[in-house]
Amino acid sequence: MPKTAHTKHIDRLHTQNPIDAAWRARQAQVDADIEGLSRDAGIDRFVDEMKASGTAPRQRIEKLKAYVRSRQSPKMGGA
């Protein structure tokens, strides 16, 4: 039996592939819809603007966290 190279498979939940990242984002929206969570047009616009300006994904994550925290009520606290 010939030896085959073993490659580590990374599923679409963990890859850096933009197609998989887009799939994860869509799945998150579907999950939120199922749970009855409302959408925030301001956050959607903010993310769209960052994508359009070419902001790197990791930077978008950090900026999005800061943006959401800045919009939280003081009563809600921060994590």
MDAnalysis code that builds the backbone (N, CA, C; Angstrom):
import MDAnalysis as mda
import numpy as np

u = mda.Universe.empty(237, n_residues=79, atom_resindex=np.repeat(np.arange(79), 3), trajectory=True)
u.add_TopologyAttr("name", ["N", "CA", "C"] * 79)
u.add_TopologyAttr("resid", np.arange(1, 80))
u.add_TopologyAttr("resname", ["MET", "PRO", "LYS", "THR", "ALA", "HIS", "THR", "LYS", "HIS", "ILE", "ASP", "ARG", "LEU", "HIS", "THR", "GLN", "ASN", "PRO", "ILE", "ASP", "ALA", "ALA", "TRP", "ARG", "ALA", "ARG", "GLN", "ALA", "GLN", "VAL", "ASP", "ALA", "ASP", "ILE", "GLU", "GLY", "LEU", "SER", "ARG", "ASP", "ALA", "GLY", "ILE", "ASP", "ARG", "PHE", "VAL", "ASP", "GLU", "MET", "LYS", "ALA", "SER", "GLY", "THR", "ALA", "PRO", "ARG", "GLN", "ARG", "ILE", "GLU", "LYS", "LEU", "LYS", "ALA", "TYR", "VAL", "ARG", "SER", "ARG", "GLN", "SER", "PRO", "LYS", "MET", "GLY", "GLY", "ALA"])
u.atoms.positions = np.array([
    [0.837, -1.183, 0.000],
    [0.000, 0.000, 0.000],
    [0.885, 1.251, 0.000],
    [0.678, 2.160, -0.952],
    [1.544, 3.341, -1.030],
    [1.281, 4.307, 0.132],
    [2.349, 4.943, 0.524],
    [2.221, 5.956, 1.573],
    [1.649, 7.229, 0.948],
    [0.773, 7.873, 1.675],
    [0.202, 9.140, 1.197],
    [0.552, 10.231, 2.189],
    [0.698, 11.404, 1.667],
    [0.979, 12.550, 2.535],
    [-0.268, 12.890, 3.330],
    [-0.086, 13.083, 4.584],
    [-1.217, 13.467, 5.429],
    [-1.257, 14.985, 5.524],
    [-2.353, 15.533, 5.141],
    [-2.531, 16.972, 5.268],
    [-3.614, 17.223, 6.295],
    [-3.415, 18.232, 7.070],
    [-4.382, 18.583, 8.095],
    [-5.558, 19.299, 7.431],
    [-6.729, 18.758, 7.644],
    [-7.939, 19.354, 7.077],
    [-8.504, 20.371, 8.066],
    [-8.774, 21.557, 7.577],
    [-9.401, 22.589, 8.398],
    [-10.794, 22.813, 7.835],
    [-11.808, 22.624, 8.675],
    [-13.167, 22.776, 8.162],
    [-13.517, 24.249, 7.977],
    [-14.637, 24.499, 7.318],
    [-14.995, 25.862, 6.942],
    [-15.333, 26.753, 8.135],
    [-15.497, 26.180, 9.302],
    [-15.736, 26.994, 10.496],
    [-14.454, 27.634, 11.018],
    [-13.306, 27.178, 10.529],
    [-12.041, 27.649, 11.071],
    [-11.051, 28.174, 10.047],
    [-11.362, 28.093, 8.769],
    [-10.398, 28.534, 7.755],
    [-10.378, 30.053, 7.628],
    [-9.330, 30.533, 7.002],
    [-9.210, 31.961, 6.702],
    [-9.694, 32.267, 5.289],
    [-10.214, 31.273, 4.600],
    [-10.713, 31.435, 3.240],
    [-11.875, 32.432, 3.231],
    [-11.816, 33.467, 2.392],
    [-12.889, 34.463, 2.350],
    [-14.268, 33.872, 2.036],
    [-14.311, 32.844, 1.221],
    [-15.604, 32.214, 0.903],
    [-16.196, 31.570, 2.159],
    [-15.346, 30.910, 2.929],
    [-15.820, 30.292, 4.168],
    [-16.194, 31.343, 5.205],
    [-15.444, 32.433, 5.250],
    [-15.770, 33.512, 6.186],
    [-17.131, 34.121, 5.841],
    [-17.395, 34.285, 4.556],
    [-18.695, 34.817, 4.130],
    [-19.811, 33.839, 4.493],
    [-19.546, 32.553, 4.348],
    [-20.531, 31.534, 4.730],
    [-20.816, 31.614, 6.230],
    [-19.751, 31.763, 7.040],
    [-19.942, 31.871, 8.497],
    [-20.763, 33.102, 8.847],
    [-20.501, 34.208, 8.168],
    [-21.259, 35.430, 8.443],
    [-22.740, 35.226, 8.119],
    [-23.005, 34.594, 6.997],
    [-24.402, 34.330, 6.616],
    [-25.064, 33.387, 7.619],
    [-24.336, 32.370, 8.062],
    [-24.882, 31.450, 9.052],
    [-25.197, 32.166, 10.363],
    [-24.354, 33.112, 10.747],
    [-24.609, 33.890, 11.961],
    [-25.897, 34.692, 11.812],
    [-26.136, 35.239, 10.623],
    [-27.372, 35.982, 10.390],
    [-28.576, 35.054, 10.446],
    [-28.458, 33.879, 9.877],
    [-29.548, 32.906, 9.918],
    [-29.839, 32.509, 11.363],
    [-28.778, 32.242, 12.133],
    [-28.954, 31.876, 13.537],
    [-29.655, 32.997, 14.310],
    [-29.252, 34.241, 14.059],
    [-29.881, 35.378, 14.737],
    [-31.353, 35.486, 14.353],
    [-31.653, 35.249, 13.083],
    [-33.046, 35.285, 12.641],
    [-33.864, 34.195, 13.346],
    [-33.302, 33.011, 13.465],
    [-33.989, 31.911, 14.134],
    [-34.258, 32.266, 15.595],
    [-33.286, 32.910, 16.229],
    [-33.423, 33.289, 17.641],
    [-34.279, 34.543, 17.830],
    [-34.649, 35.185, 16.727],
    [-35.479, 36.381, 16.823],
    [-34.722, 37.624, 17.248],
    [-33.406, 37.640, 17.014],
    [-32.597, 38.800, 17.370],
    [-32.713, 39.855, 16.276],
    [-32.847, 41.083, 16.690],
    [-32.996, 42.153, 15.709],
    [-31.647, 42.494, 15.087],
    [-31.701, 43.046, 13.911],
    [-30.493, 43.474, 13.220],
    [-30.266, 44.948, 13.492],
    [-29.047, 45.362, 13.388],
    [-28.671, 46.751, 13.629],
    [-28.109, 47.325, 12.330],
    [-28.881, 48.192, 11.695],
    [-28.459, 48.764, 10.411],
    [-27.165, 49.559, 10.552],
    [-26.956, 50.193, 11.699],
    [-25.727, 50.960, 11.921],
    [-24.503, 50.070, 11.902],
    [-24.610, 48.909, 12.525],
    [-23.491, 47.975, 12.539],
    [-23.270, 47.421, 11.140],
    [-24.345, 47.086, 10.445],
    [-24.213, 46.590, 9.079],
    [-23.491, 47.608, 8.196],
    [-23.869, 48.882, 8.310],
    [-23.210, 49.941, 7.519],
    [-21.736, 50.055, 7.899],
    [-21.461, 50.015, 9.198],
    [-20.093, 50.132, 9.685],
    [-19.223, 49.013, 9.100],
    [-19.715, 47.793, 9.130],
    [-18.972, 46.654, 8.587],
    [-18.792, 46.804, 7.074],
    [-19.854, 47.200, 6.377],
    [-19.766, 47.395, 4.927],
    [-18.725, 48.453, 4.572],
    [-18.678, 49.532, 5.348],
    [-17.696, 50.599, 5.094],
    [-16.276, 50.094, 5.297],
    [-16.072, 49.292, 6.355],
    [-14.732, 48.753, 6.599],
    [-14.314, 47.818, 5.477],
    [-15.246, 46.974, 5.017],
    [-14.929, 46.062, 3.909],
    [-14.571, 46.862, 2.664],
    [-15.376, 47.881, 2.362],
    [-15.153, 48.682, 1.153],
    [-13.810, 49.415, 1.203],
    [-13.392, 49.803, 2.403],
    [-12.130, 50.531, 2.520],
    [-10.922, 49.596, 2.588],
    [-11.188, 48.283, 2.586],
    [-10.094, 47.329, 2.574],
    [-9.495, 47.029, 3.941],
    [-10.230, 47.325, 5.000],
    [-9.745, 47.032, 6.343],
    [-9.563, 45.518, 6.493],
    [-8.427, 45.118, 7.021],
    [-8.119, 43.696, 7.195],
    [-9.119, 43.055, 8.154],
    [-9.451, 41.774, 7.947],
    [-10.438, 41.102, 8.796],
    [-10.163, 41.205, 10.295],
    [-8.940, 40.999, 10.722],
    [-8.646, 41.083, 12.158],
    [-8.863, 42.497, 12.689],
    [-8.535, 43.501, 11.895],
    [-8.774, 44.885, 12.304],
    [-10.279, 45.169, 12.363],
    [-11.025, 44.605, 11.404],
    [-12.480, 44.793, 11.417],
    [-13.075, 44.232, 12.699],
    [-12.590, 43.080, 13.125],
    [-13.100, 42.462, 14.349],
    [-12.862, 43.390, 15.537],
    [-11.644, 43.897, 15.666],
    [-11.321, 44.773, 16.803],
    [-12.118, 46.080, 16.746],
    [-12.220, 46.656, 15.551],
    [-12.986, 47.899, 15.409],
    [-14.464, 47.671, 15.689],
    [-14.983, 46.526, 15.258],
    [-16.386, 46.207, 15.500],
    [-16.645, 46.045, 16.990],
    [-15.747, 45.366, 17.692],
    [-15.891, 45.218, 19.149],
    [-15.934, 46.596, 19.816],
    [-15.001, 47.459, 19.444],
    [-14.943, 48.798, 20.033],
    [-16.207, 49.595, 19.696],
    [-16.676, 49.472, 18.473],
    [-17.880, 50.185, 18.035],
    [-19.094, 49.753, 18.854],
    [-19.260, 48.457, 19.023],
    [-20.406, 47.946, 19.777],
    [-20.303, 48.371, 21.234],
    [-19.119, 48.262, 21.815],
    [-18.937, 48.691, 23.212],
    [-19.267, 50.170, 23.389],
    [-18.888, 50.981, 22.405],
    [-19.132, 52.429, 22.520],
    [-20.626, 52.756, 22.456],
    [-21.408, 51.855, 21.872],
    [-22.856, 52.083, 21.738],
    [-23.664, 51.468, 22.870],
    [-23.014, 50.680, 23.733],
    [-23.726, 50.029, 24.815],
    [-24.115, 51.034, 25.883],
    [-25.233, 50.771, 26.500],
    [-25.690, 51.582, 27.627],
    [-24.754, 51.355, 28.801],
    [-24.474, 52.398, 29.577],
    [-23.640, 52.211, 30.772],
    [-24.220, 51.159, 31.726],
    [-25.537, 50.986, 31.721],
    [-26.182, 49.992, 32.582],
    [-25.813, 48.573, 32.173],
    [-25.520, 48.380, 30.881],
    [-25.220, 47.055, 30.376],
    [-23.817, 46.612, 30.765],
    [-22.952, 47.560, 31.009],
    [-21.580, 47.217, 31.352],
    [-20.808, 46.785, 30.136],
    [-19.560, 46.483, 30.304],
    [-18.736, 46.043, 29.198],
    [-18.094, 44.725, 29.523],
    [-17.755, 43.988, 28.503],
    [-17.104, 42.696, 28.732],
    [-15.657, 42.771, 28.353],
])
